Amino acid sequence: MKEAAALLDWDGTLRRGYEIADWTNFLDESGKFDHEVAARQRDLILNYLAGKIAYSQAVFDVGVIYAEGLAGQKVEDTLALAPQFAKNDKAIFDFTPVLFEMLLKNNIKIALISNTPQVLLDEYKKHFGLSEVYGLQVGEQAGSWMNQVIMNPGLAQVKKKIVAELVNKYNIILGMGDTHEDAPLLESARIRLFLKPENKPNIRIPEVPQLEVVDENTVTKTVEAALAKIGIS
């Protein structure tokens, strides 16, 4: 019998804003990211927020720019900064640790799928007791980062592939996201939640049957009620 699991997006779903942008700024301020490339990334996000760039294109471009700005930096330096950033991350929604605790209490494994850099998701995995995390991965060689994106799970086609693998491994109880790109997570789950997007242009609610729209104030109560309804509580 397969173990139960929840497949969750991170940015905009469990955390406010765009973590890759905040992390890039942090690395830039620490002298561990190309300063001109960091400025280009900020411009990209501003153009997206102004509705000039489609969401899928922005997700792709931000990954490419991240790899470019990180190229040549020592991997160990980046890894040394990740715990500090994650520990002081104030953008995580208040409901997130409560939701994690509820799911783990009910023996539901938690998997995150996001374009947040893998080095940060690895920190949250340790801190919150998550089972699996799939983030933006950049190539490395001889102890330094390369200008190469290995995987960007923010893209729908990549999410779809990861979800297919997880469906074979787990009984997916909960799926949750905040953009139409999260449809693969939602379609795989019995409980399907869409967190109302916060000021994101070019975002539509995916056409997924039995999808329930929630906000940060109703997530935990909705999940609790849904778990009880299917006999998990």
C-alpha positions as CSV (number, residue, x, y, z in Angstrom):
1,M,0.0,0.0,0.0
2,K,1.3,3.4,-1.0
3,E,2.1,6.0,1.6
4,A,0.0,9.2,1.6
5,A,1.5,12.4,0.4
6,A,0.9,16.1,-0.4
7,L,2.3,17.7,-3.5
8,L,2.8,21.4,-2.8
9,D,4.1,24.4,-4.7
10,W,6.2,26.9,-2.7
11,D,6.3,30.4,-4.0
12,G,3.0,32.2,-3.7
13,T,1.5,29.1,-2.1
14,L,3.4,28.6,1.1
15,R,5.6,31.7,0.9
16,R,4.9,35.3,-0.2
17,G,6.6,36.7,-3.3
18,Y,9.4,35.2,-5.3
19,E,12.1,33.5,-3.2
20,I,14.6,33.3,-6.1
21,A,14.5,37.1,-6.3
22,D,15.0,37.6,-2.5
23,W,17.8,35.0,-2.5
24,T,19.5,36.6,-5.5
25,N,19.4,40.0,-3.8
26,F,20.8,38.4,-0.6
27,L,23.7,36.7,-2.5
28,D,24.3,40.0,-4.4
29,E,24.6,41.9,-1.2
30,S,26.9,39.2,0.1
31,G,29.2,39.6,-2.9
32,K,28.4,36.1,-4.1
33,F,26.4,36.9,-7.2
34,D,27.2,38.9,-10.4
35,H,25.9,42.4,-9.6
36,E,24.9,43.3,-13.1
37,V,23.1,40.0,-13.6
38,A,21.2,40.6,-10.3
39,A,20.0,43.9,-11.7
40,R,18.8,42.2,-14.9
41,Q,16.9,39.7,-12.8
42,R,15.2,42.5,-10.9
43,D,14.2,44.2,-14.2
44,L,12.8,40.9,-15.4
45,I,10.5,40.5,-12.4
46,L,9.4,44.1,-12.7
47,N,8.5,43.6,-16.3
48,Y,6.6,40.5,-15.4
49,L,4.7,42.3,-12.7
50,A,3.9,45.0,-15.2
51,G,2.3,42.4,-17.4
52,K,4.9,42.6,-20.1
53,I,6.1,39.0,-19.9
54,A,4.0,35.8,-19.7
55,Y,4.3,33.8,-16.5
56,S,5.8,30.7,-18.2
57,Q,8.4,32.8,-19.9
58,A,9.3,34.7,-16.7
59,V,9.8,31.3,-14.9
60,F,12.1,30.1,-17.6
61,D,14.1,33.3,-17.9
62,V,14.6,33.8,-14.1
63,G,16.2,30.3,-14.0
64,V,18.6,31.1,-16.8
65,I,19.6,34.4,-15.3
66,Y,20.1,32.8,-11.9
67,A,22.5,30.3,-13.3
68,E,24.3,33.1,-15.2
69,G,24.8,35.2,-12.1
70,L,25.9,32.3,-9.9
71,A,28.4,31.0,-12.5
72,G,32.0,30.9,-11.1
73,Q,31.0,31.3,-7.5
74,K,32.1,28.6,-5.1
75,V,29.4,26.1,-4.2
76,E,30.6,25.9,-0.6
77,D,30.1,29.7,-0.2
78,T,26.5,29.5,-1.4
79,L,25.7,26.5,0.8
80,A,27.2,28.3,3.8
81,L,24.8,31.3,3.2
82,A,21.6,29.2,2.6
83,P,20.9,28.3,6.3
84,Q,21.2,31.9,7.4
85,F,18.8,33.0,4.7
86,A,16.3,30.3,5.4
87,K,16.4,30.8,9.1
88,N,15.6,34.5,8.8
89,D,13.0,34.1,6.0
90,K,10.0,36.2,7.1
91,A,8.0,35.7,3.9
92,I,6.8,32.2,4.8
93,F,3.0,32.3,5.4
94,D,1.9,31.9,9.0
95,F,-0.3,29.0,8.0
96,T,2.6,27.1,6.4
97,P,4.2,25.5,9.5
98,V,0.7,24.8,10.9
99,L,-0.3,23.0,7.6
100,F,3.0,21.0,7.6
101,E,2.4,19.9,11.2
102,M,-1.2,18.9,10.4
103,L,-0.1,16.8,7.4
104,L,2.8,15.1,9.2
105,K,0.6,14.4,12.3
106,N,-1.7,12.5,9.9
107,N,1.2,10.5,8.4
108,I,1.0,12.4,5.1
109,K,4.4,12.9,3.5
110,I,5.2,16.3,2.0
111,A,6.8,17.0,-1.3
112,L,7.6,20.5,-2.6
113,I,7.9,21.3,-6.3
114,S,9.1,24.8,-7.1
115,N,11.5,27.0,-9.1
116,T,13.0,28.1,-5.7
117,P,16.7,27.1,-5.8
118,Q,17.4,23.6,-4.5
119,V,19.9,24.8,-1.9
120,L,17.1,26.7,-0.1
121,L,14.5,23.9,-0.4
122,D,17.0,21.5,1.1
123,E,17.1,23.8,4.2
124,Y,13.4,23.9,4.5
125,K,13.3,20.1,4.1
126,K,15.5,19.7,7.2
127,H,13.7,22.4,9.2
128,F,10.2,21.2,8.6
129,G,10.7,17.5,8.2
130,L,9.7,17.3,4.6
131,S,10.1,14.1,2.5
132,E,11.1,15.4,-0.9
133,V,11.9,18.7,-2.4
134,Y,12.4,19.5,-6.1
135,G,13.9,23.0,-6.8
136,L,15.9,24.9,-9.4
137,Q,19.2,23.1,-9.9
138,V,22.3,24.6,-11.4
139,G,25.3,22.6,-12.7
140,E,28.5,22.5,-10.8
141,Q,32.1,21.6,-11.7
142,A,35.3,21.4,-9.6
143,G,33.5,23.1,-6.7
144,S,32.1,26.0,-8.6
145,W,28.7,26.7,-10.1
146,M,28.3,26.5,-13.9
147,N,26.2,28.7,-16.1
148,Q,23.8,25.8,-16.7
149,V,20.3,25.0,-15.5
150,I,19.9,21.3,-14.8
151,M,16.3,21.4,-13.9
152,N,13.6,24.1,-13.4
153,P,10.5,22.6,-11.7
154,G,8.7,25.9,-12.0
155,L,7.9,24.9,-15.6
156,A,4.7,23.0,-16.2
157,Q,6.3,20.3,-18.3
158,V,8.9,19.6,-15.7
159,K,6.3,19.6,-12.9
160,K,4.3,17.1,-14.9
161,K,7.2,14.7,-15.2
162,I,8.0,15.0,-11.4
163,V,4.4,14.5,-10.5
164,A,4.2,11.4,-12.7
165,E,7.1,9.9,-10.7
166,L,5.6,10.8,-7.4
167,V,2.1,9.4,-8.3
168,N,3.8,6.0,-8.9
169,K,5.3,6.2,-5.4
170,Y,2.6,7.8,-3.3
171,N,-1.1,8.0,-2.8
172,I,-1.6,11.8,-3.4
173,I,-4.0,13.2,-0.9
174,L,-3.4,16.9,-1.3
175,G,-2.3,19.1,-4.2
176,M,-1.9,22.9,-3.8
177,G,-0.7,25.7,-6.0
178,D,-1.3,29.3,-7.0
179,T,-0.9,29.4,-10.8
180,H,-2.2,27.5,-13.8
181,E,1.3,26.0,-14.1
182,D,0.5,24.0,-11.0
183,A,-2.3,22.0,-12.7
184,P,-0.2,18.8,-12.6
185,L,0.0,18.9,-8.8
186,L,-3.7,19.6,-8.5
187,E,-4.9,17.0,-11.0
188,S,-3.0,14.2,-9.2
189,A,-4.7,14.8,-5.8
190,R,-7.9,14.0,-4.0
191,I,-8.0,17.4,-2.3
192,R,-7.3,20.2,-4.8
193,L,-6.6,23.7,-3.5
194,F,-5.7,26.8,-5.3
195,L,-4.4,29.7,-3.2
196,K,-5.7,33.0,-4.5
197,P,-2.7,34.7,-6.3
198,E,-1.3,37.8,-4.8
199,N,-0.9,40.5,-7.4
200,K,0.3,38.2,-10.1
201,P,-0.5,39.2,-13.7
202,N,-1.4,36.7,-16.5
203,I,-2.5,34.1,-14.0
204,R,-5.7,32.1,-14.4
205,I,-7.4,29.5,-12.3
206,P,-6.6,26.1,-13.9
207,E,-9.5,24.2,-15.3
208,V,-9.3,21.3,-12.8
209,P,-12.4,19.5,-11.6
210,Q,-13.4,19.9,-7.9
211,L,-10.8,22.7,-7.4
212,E,-11.4,24.8,-4.3
213,V,-10.0,28.4,-4.1
214,V,-8.7,29.4,-0.7
215,D,-6.7,32.2,0.9
216,E,-4.1,32.3,3.6
217,N,-6.8,32.6,6.3
218,T,-8.8,29.6,5.2
219,V,-6.2,27.0,4.1
220,T,-5.8,25.1,7.3
221,K,-9.5,24.9,8.2
222,T,-10.2,23.8,4.6
223,V,-7.6,21.0,4.7
224,E,-8.7,19.9,8.1
225,A,-12.3,19.6,7.0
226,A,-11.3,17.8,3.7
227,L,-9.1,15.3,5.6
228,A,-12.0,14.5,8.0
229,K,-14.4,14.1,5.0
230,I,-12.2,11.4,3.4
231,G,-11.5,9.7,6.8
232,I,-8.1,11.1,7.6
233,S,-8.0,13.2,10.8
